Amino acid sequence: MGGRQGGVGKTTVAASLAVLAARRERRVLVVSTDPAHSLGDVFDRELNDAPRRLLPNLDAMEIDPDAEVDAHLARVTEQMRRYAAPEMMAELERQMRLTRQSPGAQEAALLERLSRIVSDDTAPYDLVIFDTAPTGHTLRLLTLPEAMAAWTDGLLAHSRKSEELGKVLSHLTPKRGRDVATPFDDPQEDPLNDLDERTRDVARTLLERRRLFHRARRRIENAQESGFLFVMTPERLPILETARAVQALEAVKIPVAGTLVNRVLPDDADGEFLRARREQEATYLARIDEQFAHLPRPRLTLLPSDVQGIAALEELASRLESAGF
């Protein structure tokens, strides 16, 4: 679920779609990944990083990017503690504090969390709805396995074991069409055994992350399992932004389920001001029909008041059902 600009109603639509799916007896998790969370405001419930049951079959949560960064750096620090000399720990912890503030730290940690949610086949849900602006995140997610492979090769270039480790990574890295690396029935045959303990530990960590991102990428690319629904309003900038986003996703073979046109003026709105607005809106609706002709384009009319609380979301879910969802 994405909207390229704020204020188009994507969070409200995501919440209402979750309510509609739960009404149809599907077990649903709706997840907000926006640092400026509004999902809890829409439901009028306090949400945090753990799923909270809001309705039968419906859980909701808000991922905290700062908490994800802290948890990731804590894992890295703990791993390094096993190898770093005691006198090095103060400097290591200082570097971790600096890393926390580095550009991209939140995004990297968030991508890993999203990948784990997308790839988790043991979760008790039939449907997961992400309330997010997906394009940048998704394109980065799709390129992360290759980027990580290149970064790993560079990192290990100065290692005395780089040649041996390079062969191991080449053998174990998931290839296109495979979800996981080839397992070894006999642990004695695992080529990582040829490496020293420190390098082996690093290699296993990197391989686990590479496999995770590959699994998530394949699931996102599978139109039978995933799809992106863009929410926009019939205005110039949202149309332009959504068109770019759809093109970017389709260029890398990511399925787009459709575009929901939100806040369309109702036919019975009256007055000279609204008449002029409706005339302008008609040109934008025609542009939407032309630019997104290959996608479903359901519409929702502008409501007289804000949507907040379960009862209002139930009503909007019925409107979505009437619109063809």
The 8 nearest C-alpha neighbors of each residue, nearest first, counted from 0:
[[1, 228, 130, 227, 129, 229, 131, 13],
 [2, 0, 132, 229, 131, 133, 230, 9],
 [1, 3, 230, 132, 4, 229, 9, 231],
 [2, 4, 240, 132, 241, 1, 237, 5],
 [5, 3, 2, 237, 6, 7, 240, 231],
 [4, 6, 7, 3, 2, 8, 9, 132],
 [5, 7, 8, 4, 9, 2, 232, 231],
 [6, 8, 231, 5, 232, 9, 230, 4],
 [7, 9, 11, 6, 10, 12, 230, 261],
 [10, 8, 12, 11, 230, 2, 7, 13],
 [11, 9, 13, 12, 8, 130, 38, 14],
 [10, 12, 14, 8, 13, 9, 15, 41],
 [11, 13, 15, 9, 10, 14, 16, 8],
 [14, 12, 10, 16, 11, 15, 9, 130],
 [13, 15, 17, 11, 12, 16, 10, 18],
 [16, 14, 316, 18, 12, 312, 17, 13],
 [17, 15, 19, 13, 18, 14, 12, 20],
 [16, 18, 14, 20, 15, 19, 21, 13],
 [17, 19, 15, 21, 16, 20, 22, 14],
 [18, 20, 16, 22, 316, 17, 21, 15],
 [21, 19, 23, 17, 22, 18, 25, 16],
 [22, 20, 25, 24, 18, 56, 23, 19],
 [21, 23, 19, 20, 24, 18, 25, 56],
 [24, 22, 20, 21, 25, 19, 18, 26],
 [25, 23, 21, 22, 26, 56, 20, 55],
 [24, 26, 21, 20, 23, 125, 27, 56],
 [25, 27, 56, 124, 125, 21, 57, 126],
 [28, 26, 126, 57, 124, 127, 56, 25],
 [27, 29, 127, 58, 59, 57, 128, 30],
 [30, 28, 128, 59, 127, 129, 17, 58],
 [31, 29, 129, 60, 61, 130, 59, 128],
 [30, 32, 61, 130, 33, 129, 62, 38],
 [33, 31, 62, 131, 61, 34, 130, 30],
 [32, 34, 35, 36, 31, 131, 130, 62],
 [35, 33, 36, 32, 64, 63, 62, 31],
 [36, 34, 33, 37, 32, 31, 38, 63],
 [37, 35, 33, 34, 38, 31, 61, 39],
 [36, 38, 40, 39, 41, 35, 10, 31],
 [39, 37, 41, 40, 36, 10, 31, 42],
 [38, 40, 44, 42, 46, 41, 37, 45],
 [41, 39, 43, 37, 38, 42, 44, 307],
 [40, 42, 307, 38, 43, 39, 308, 37],
 [41, 43, 308, 39, 44, 40, 309, 307],
 [44, 42, 40, 308, 41, 39, 307, 45],
 [45, 43, 39, 42, 46, 40, 41, 308],
 [44, 46, 39, 43, 47, 40, 42, 51],
 [47, 45, 39, 60, 61, 44, 51, 59],
 [46, 48, 61, 60, 49, 62, 45, 50],
 [47, 49, 62, 61, 60, 63, 50, 46],
 [48, 50, 47, 60, 51, 61, 46, 62],
 [51, 49, 60, 59, 58, 52, 48, 47],
 [52, 50, 58, 59, 53, 60, 49, 46],
 [51, 53, 58, 54, 57, 59, 50, 55],
 [54, 52, 58, 57, 51, 55, 59, 44],
 [55, 53, 57, 52, 56, 58, 21, 18],
 [54, 56, 57, 53, 21, 52, 22, 26],
 [57, 55, 26, 21, 27, 54, 25, 24],
 [58, 56, 27, 54, 55, 21, 53, 52],
 [59, 57, 52, 28, 51, 50, 53, 27],
 [60, 58, 29, 50, 51, 28, 30, 52],
 [59, 61, 50, 30, 47, 46, 48, 49],
 [62, 60, 31, 47, 48, 30, 46, 32],
 [61, 63, 48, 32, 31, 64, 60, 47],
 [62, 64, 66, 65, 48, 61, 67, 34],
 [65, 63, 67, 66, 105, 109, 62, 68],
 [66, 64, 68, 67, 63, 69, 105, 99],
 [65, 67, 69, 63, 68, 64, 70, 62],
 [66, 68, 64, 70, 65, 69, 108, 71],
 [69, 67, 71, 65, 108, 66, 70, 105],
 [68, 70, 66, 72, 67, 71, 73, 65],
 [71, 69, 73, 67, 68, 72, 66, 74],
 [70, 72, 68, 74, 73, 69, 67, 75],
 [71, 73, 75, 69, 74, 70, 76, 68],
 [72, 74, 70, 76, 71, 75, 69, 77],
 [75, 73, 77, 71, 72, 76, 78, 70],
 [74, 76, 72, 78, 77, 73, 79, 71],
 [77, 75, 79, 73, 78, 74, 72, 80],
 [78, 76, 80, 74, 75, 79, 73, 81],
 [77, 79, 75, 76, 80, 81, 74, 82],
 [80, 78, 76, 81, 82, 77, 83, 75],
 [79, 81, 77, 83, 78, 82, 76, 88],
 [80, 82, 79, 78, 83, 77, 84, 197],
 [83, 81, 80, 79, 84, 197, 78, 85],
 [84, 82, 80, 79, 87, 81, 85, 88],
 [83, 85, 87, 86, 82, 88, 80, 81],
 [86, 84, 87, 88, 83, 80, 89, 82],
 [85, 87, 84, 88, 89, 83, 90, 91],
 [88, 86, 84, 85, 90, 89, 83, 91],
 [89, 87, 91, 90, 85, 86, 92, 83],
 [88, 90, 92, 91, 87, 93, 86, 85],
 [91, 89, 93, 88, 92, 87, 94, 86],
 [92, 90, 88, 94, 93, 89, 87, 95],
 [91, 93, 95, 89, 94, 90, 88, 96],
 [94, 92, 90, 96, 91, 95, 89, 97],
 [95, 93, 97, 91, 92, 96, 98, 90],
 [94, 96, 98, 92, 97, 93, 99, 91],
 [97, 95, 93, 99, 94, 98, 92, 100],
 [98, 96, 94, 99, 95, 100, 93, 101],
 [99, 97, 95, 101, 100, 96, 94, 104],
 [98, 100, 96, 97, 101, 104, 95, 68],
 [101, 99, 98, 97, 102, 104, 96, 105],
 [100, 102, 98, 99, 104, 103, 97, 105],
 [103, 101, 104, 100, 105, 98, 106, 99],
 [102, 104, 106, 105, 107, 101, 108, 100],
 [105, 103, 107, 106, 102, 101, 99, 108],
 [106, 104, 108, 64, 103, 107, 68, 109],
 [105, 107, 109, 103, 104, 108, 110, 64],
 [108, 106, 110, 104, 109, 105, 103, 111],
 [109, 107, 111, 105, 68, 110, 106, 67],
 [110, 108, 106, 112, 111, 107, 64, 105],
 [111, 109, 113, 107, 112, 108, 106, 114],
 [110, 112, 114, 108, 109, 113, 115, 107],
 [113, 111, 109, 115, 114, 110, 116, 108],
 [114, 112, 110, 116, 115, 111, 117, 109],
 [115, 113, 111, 117, 215, 112, 116, 118],
 [114, 116, 112, 118, 113, 117, 119, 111],
 [115, 117, 113, 119, 114, 118, 112, 122],
 [118, 116, 114, 115, 119, 215, 113, 218],
 [119, 117, 115, 215, 116, 114, 120, 214],
 [120, 118, 116, 121, 117, 122, 115, 114],
 [119, 121, 122, 118, 117, 123, 116, 124],
 [122, 120, 119, 123, 124, 118, 116, 125],
 [121, 123, 124, 120, 119, 116, 125, 118],
 [124, 122, 121, 125, 26, 120, 27, 28],
 [125, 123, 26, 126, 27, 122, 28, 127],
 [124, 126, 26, 25, 27, 127, 123, 28],
 [127, 125, 27, 124, 26, 28, 128, 25],
 [126, 128, 28, 29, 27, 129, 124, 125],
 [129, 127, 29, 30, 28, 130, 126, 13],
 [130, 128, 30, 0, 131, 29, 31, 127],
 [131, 129, 31, 0, 10, 30, 13, 32],
 [130, 132, 1, 133, 32, 129, 33, 0],
 [131, 133, 1, 2, 3, 134, 0, 130],
 [134, 132, 136, 131, 1, 137, 135, 0],
 [133, 135, 137, 136, 138, 244, 132, 248],
 [134, 136, 138, 137, 133, 139, 132, 140],
 [137, 135, 139, 133, 134, 138, 140, 110],
 [136, 138, 140, 134, 139, 135, 133, 141],
 [137, 139, 141, 135, 140, 136, 134, 142],
 [140, 138, 142, 136, 137, 141, 143, 135],
 [139, 141, 137, 143, 138, 142, 136, 110],
 [140, 142, 138, 139, 216, 143, 137, 144],
 [143, 141, 139, 140, 145, 144, 146, 138],
 [142, 144, 146, 140, 145, 141, 147, 139],
 [145, 143, 147, 209, 146, 142, 212, 148],
 [146, 144, 148, 147, 143, 142, 149, 141],
 [147, 145, 143, 149, 148, 144, 142, 150],
 [146, 148, 150, 144, 145, 149, 143, 151],
 [149, 147, 145, 151, 146, 150, 144, 152],
 [150, 148, 146, 152, 147, 151, 145, 153],
 [151, 149, 147, 153, 148, 152, 154, 146],
 [152, 150, 154, 148, 153, 149, 147, 155],
 [153, 151, 149, 155, 150, 154, 156, 148],
 [154, 152, 156, 150, 151, 155, 149, 157],
 [153, 155, 151, 152, 156, 150, 157, 158],
 [154, 156, 158, 152, 161, 157, 153, 151],
 [155, 157, 153, 158, 154, 161, 152, 159],
 [158, 156, 155, 159, 161, 154, 153, 160],
 [159, 157, 161, 155, 160, 156, 154, 162],
 [158, 160, 161, 157, 162, 156, 155, 163],
 [159, 161, 158, 163, 162, 164, 194, 155],
 [162, 160, 158, 164, 155, 163, 159, 156],
 [163, 161, 165, 164, 160, 166, 159, 156],
 [162, 164, 166, 165, 160, 161, 167, 194],
 [165, 163, 167, 161, 166, 162, 160, 168],
 [166, 164, 162, 168, 167, 163, 161, 169],
 [165, 167, 169, 163, 164, 168, 170, 162],
 [166, 168, 164, 170, 165, 169, 171, 190],
 [169, 167, 171, 165, 170, 166, 172, 164],
 [170, 168, 166, 167, 172, 171, 165, 164],
 [169, 171, 167, 168, 172, 166, 180, 181],
 [170, 172, 180, 168, 169, 167, 173, 181],
 [171, 173, 168, 169, 180, 170, 174, 206],
 [174, 172, 180, 179, 177, 171, 210, 178],
 [173, 175, 177, 176, 172, 180, 178, 179],
 [176, 174, 177, 173, 178, 213, 217, 172],
 [175, 177, 174, 178, 217, 173, 179, 213],
 [178, 176, 174, 175, 179, 173, 180, 214],
 [177, 179, 214, 173, 176, 213, 180, 210],
 [180, 178, 173, 177, 210, 181, 214, 172],
 [179, 181, 173, 171, 172, 182, 178, 177],
 [180, 182, 171, 179, 183, 173, 170, 172],
 [183, 181, 180, 184, 179, 171, 189, 185],
 [182, 184, 185, 189, 186, 188, 181, 187],
 [185, 183, 186, 182, 188, 189, 187, 181],
 [184, 186, 187, 183, 188, 189, 182, 190],
 [187, 185, 188, 189, 183, 184, 192, 190],
 [186, 188, 185, 189, 192, 190, 183, 184],
 [189, 187, 186, 185, 190, 183, 192, 184],
 [188, 190, 186, 191, 187, 192, 183, 185],
 [191, 189, 192, 193, 188, 167, 194, 187],
 [192, 190, 193, 189, 194, 199, 167, 164],
 [191, 193, 190, 194, 189, 187, 199, 195],
 [192, 194, 191, 190, 195, 163, 189, 199],
 [195, 193, 192, 199, 191, 198, 196, 160],
 [194, 196, 198, 197, 199, 193, 192, 160],
 [195, 197, 199, 198, 200, 194, 192, 201],
 [198, 196, 200, 199, 195, 201, 82, 194],
 [199, 197, 201, 200, 195, 196, 202, 194],
 [200, 198, 202, 196, 197, 201, 194, 191],
 [199, 201, 197, 203, 202, 198, 196, 204],
 [202, 200, 198, 204, 199, 203, 205, 197],
 [203, 201, 199, 205, 200, 204, 206, 198],
 [202, 204, 206, 200, 205, 201, 207, 199],
 [205, 203, 201, 207, 202, 206, 200, 208],
 [206, 204, 202, 208, 207, 203, 209, 201],
 [205, 207, 209, 203, 208, 204, 202, 210],
 [206, 208, 204, 210, 205, 209, 203, 211],
 [209, 207, 211, 205, 210, 206, 212, 204],
 [210, 208, 206, 212, 211, 144, 207, 205],
 [209, 211, 213, 207, 208, 212, 179, 206],
 [212, 210, 208, 214, 209, 213, 207, 215],
 [211, 213, 215, 209, 214, 210, 216, 144],
 [212, 214, 210, 216, 215, 211, 209, 217],
 [215, 213, 211, 217, 212, 178, 216, 210],
 [216, 214, 212, 218, 114, 118, 213, 217],
 [215, 217, 213, 219, 218, 214, 141, 212],
 [218, 216, 220, 214, 219, 215, 221, 213],
 [217, 219, 215, 221, 220, 216, 214, 224],
 [218, 220, 216, 217, 225, 221, 215, 253],
 [221, 219, 253, 217, 218, 216, 222, 254],
 [220, 222, 218, 223, 224, 219, 225, 217],
 [221, 223, 225, 224, 254, 226, 220, 219],
 [224, 222, 221, 225, 226, 218, 220, 254],
 [223, 225, 222, 221, 218, 226, 219, 220],
 [226, 224, 222, 219, 221, 223, 218, 227],
 [225, 227, 256, 254, 255, 222, 228, 224],
 [226, 228, 255, 256, 0, 229, 254, 257],
 [227, 229, 0, 257, 256, 258, 1, 255],
 [228, 230, 258, 1, 2, 0, 259, 227],
 [229, 231, 259, 2, 9, 258, 1, 260],
 [232, 230, 260, 7, 237, 261, 2, 259],
 [231, 233, 261, 260, 234, 7, 262, 237],
 [234, 232, 283, 284, 280, 260, 231, 263],
 [235, 233, 232, 237, 236, 283, 238, 280],
 [234, 236, 238, 237, 239, 233, 283, 232],
 [235, 237, 239, 238, 234, 240, 4, 241],
 [236, 238, 240, 239, 231, 235, 234, 241],
 [239, 237, 241, 236, 235, 240, 242, 234],
 [240, 238, 236, 242, 237, 241, 243, 235],
 [239, 241, 237, 243, 242, 238, 3, 236],
 [240, 242, 244, 238, 243, 239, 237, 245],
 [243, 241, 239, 245, 244, 240, 238, 246],
 [244, 242, 246, 240, 241, 245, 247, 239],
 [243, 245, 241, 247, 246, 242, 134, 240],
 [244, 246, 242, 248, 247, 243, 249, 241],
 [247, 245, 249, 243, 244, 248, 250, 242],
 [248, 246, 244, 250, 245, 249, 243, 251],
 [249, 247, 253, 245, 250, 251, 246, 244],
 [248, 250, 252, 246, 251, 253, 247, 245],
 [251, 249, 247, 248, 252, 246, 253, 245],
 [250, 252, 249, 248, 253, 247, 138, 141],
 [253, 251, 249, 250, 254, 248, 220, 247],
 [252, 254, 220, 248, 249, 251, 255, 219],
 [255, 253, 226, 222, 252, 256, 220, 227],
 [256, 254, 227, 226, 257, 228, 253, 245],
 [257, 255, 226, 227, 228, 254, 294, 258],
 [256, 258, 295, 294, 228, 255, 296, 229],
 [257, 259, 229, 296, 228, 230, 260, 295],
 [258, 260, 230, 297, 296, 298, 261, 229],
 [261, 259, 298, 231, 232, 230, 297, 299],
 [260, 262, 299, 232, 263, 298, 231, 259],
 [301, 263, 261, 300, 299, 232, 264, 260],
 [262, 264, 300, 301, 261, 299, 265, 233],
 [265, 263, 301, 300, 262, 266, 277, 268],
 [264, 266, 267, 300, 268, 263, 301, 302],
 [267, 265, 268, 264, 269, 277, 300, 263],
 [266, 268, 265, 269, 264, 270, 273, 274],
 [269, 267, 265, 266, 273, 264, 270, 274],
 [270, 268, 273, 267, 274, 271, 272, 266],
 [269, 271, 273, 272, 274, 268, 275, 267],
 [272, 270, 274, 273, 275, 269, 276, 277],
 [273, 271, 275, 274, 270, 276, 269, 277],
 [272, 274, 276, 275, 270, 271, 277, 269],
 [273, 275, 271, 277, 272, 276, 270, 278],
 [276, 274, 278, 272, 273, 277, 271, 279],
 [275, 277, 273, 279, 274, 278, 280, 272],
 [278, 276, 280, 274, 275, 279, 273, 281],
 [279, 277, 281, 275, 280, 276, 274, 282],
 [280, 278, 276, 281, 277, 282, 275, 283],
 [279, 281, 277, 283, 278, 282, 276, 284],
 [280, 282, 284, 278, 279, 283, 277, 285],
 [283, 281, 285, 280, 279, 284, 286, 278],
 [282, 284, 286, 280, 285, 281, 233, 234],
 [283, 285, 287, 281, 286, 282, 233, 280],
 [284, 286, 288, 282, 283, 287, 281, 289],
 [287, 285, 283, 289, 284, 288, 290, 282],
 [286, 288, 284, 290, 289, 285, 291, 283],
 [289, 287, 285, 292, 286, 291, 290, 284],
 [288, 290, 286, 292, 287, 291, 285, 284],
 [291, 289, 287, 292, 288, 286, 242, 293],
 [292, 290, 293, 294, 288, 289, 287, 296],
 [291, 293, 288, 289, 294, 290, 295, 287],
 [294, 292, 291, 295, 290, 257, 289, 288],
 [295, 293, 257, 291, 292, 296, 258, 256],
 [294, 296, 257, 297, 258, 293, 256, 292],
 [297, 295, 258, 259, 257, 294, 298, 260],
 [298, 296, 259, 322, 260, 295, 299, 258],
 [299, 297, 260, 259, 261, 296, 300, 322],
 [300, 298, 261, 262, 263, 260, 301, 297],
 [301, 299, 263, 262, 265, 264, 302, 261],
 [300, 262, 302, 263, 264, 265, 299, 303],
 [303, 301, 304, 300, 262, 305, 306, 265],
 [302, 304, 301, 305, 306, 300, 265, 262],
 [305, 303, 302, 306, 301, 307, 311, 262],
 [306, 304, 307, 303, 302, 311, 41, 11],
 [305, 307, 311, 304, 312, 41, 308, 11],
 [308, 306, 41, 311, 42, 43, 305, 312],
 [307, 309, 42, 43, 311, 310, 41, 312],
 [308, 310, 312, 311, 42, 313, 307, 43],
 [311, 309, 313, 312, 308, 314, 307, 315],
 [312, 310, 314, 313, 309, 308, 306, 307],
 [313, 311, 315, 309, 15, 314, 310, 316],
 [312, 314, 316, 310, 311, 315, 309, 317],
 [313, 315, 311, 317, 312, 316, 310, 318],
 [316, 314, 318, 312, 317, 313, 15, 319],
 [317, 315, 15, 319, 313, 19, 318, 314],
 [316, 318, 320, 314, 315, 319, 321, 313],
 [319, 317, 315, 321, 316, 320, 322, 314],
 [320, 318, 322, 316, 321, 317, 324, 315],
 [319, 321, 324, 317, 323, 322, 318, 316],
 [320, 322, 318, 319, 323, 317, 324, 316],
 [323, 321, 319, 320, 297, 324, 318, 298],
 [322, 324, 320, 321, 319, 297, 318, 298],
 [323, 320, 319, 322, 321, 16, 297, 19]]
